[in-house]
Amino acid sequence: MKTVISVKVDKDVRDRARKVARQMGVPLSMVVNSGLRQFAQEERIVFQTEKVYRMTKKFEKKLEKIEADIKAGRNLSPEFKTAAEMDRYLDGLKK
């Protein structure tokens, strides 16, 4: 059984979505149904920003070095059971 729901959507978003759906040859209702099915099945919502943020090449290089250090066990502090242990460790780094 089909039903009708009414939701408020920014006109610009609706128009852009309608255009893309038309280009793909599917009705906009199919796109909305797909999103609702996924939401109901996964019980989660993924929010995305308008802009796509990407890491800079410089930051990617830094992360590669950090990941290599982690794999090699370098530049890591030990695990602490108490705050006092941590304080002693950090105080020892000052010397």
N, C-alpha and C positions, 0 to 999 in steps of 0.2 A: 504494500500500500504506500503510495506516495503522499507526502504532505508538503505544505508550503510554510516556510519560515520567513520572517522579515527581520533583517539586520541593517543597522546603519553602517555605511562604509563611505570613506572619503570618495568624492566623485572622481578625483584623479586616479585613485587606486582602482576603482571599478572600471573606468574607461581603459586604463592600461591593461588590466587583466582581461577584459573583454576582447581587446585587440589581439593580445597574444593567443588567447583561446581560439579566436577566429582564424588566426594564422596557422594554428595547429590543427584546425578542423574539428574542434570539440566544443560542445556547448559550455558556457561558463558554469552552469549548474553541475556539470560533471567534475569540474575543478573543485567547486565548493564541497560536493559530496565526498570527493577523495580526501580532502583535508579533514572533514568531519569524521570520516571512517578511521583515518589514521589517529586522530585525537582520541576517539573512543577506544580504539584497540590498544594504543600505547599509554593512554592516560597521562599524557604530558603535552606541553606546548613548547615549541621552539620559537623564541622571538629573535628576529633579525633586525639589524639596523639598516637604515637606508644606504649607508656607505659600507663598502667592503674595506676592511682594514688589513693591510699586509705588513709583514715584518720587512724591515730594510735589510739589504744584503749584509750590512755591517753587523746588525743584530743577529742575523742568522749565523754569521761566522762566530760571534761570541757564544751563541748557544751550542754550536758544534764543539767548541773548546770545553765548555762546561760539561757537556755530555761525555766527552772523552775523559775528562778528569773523574767524573763519577764512575765510569766503567773501570778506570784504572785505580780507583780508590784514593785519588789525590784530592787535596784541598777540602777535606771533609772533617767536620768535628765529630767527636765520639757521641754515642747516645748517652743521655743523662737521665738518671733516675730521680734526682731531686734538683731543686733550684740551687741549693748550696754547691752541688757538684759542678753545675754549670758556672756558678760564680768563681769557683776555684780555677776551673779551666780557663775562663776568660781573663782572670787576674794574671794567670801564668803567661798569657800571650803578651801582656804589657811589658814584660821584662826583656 
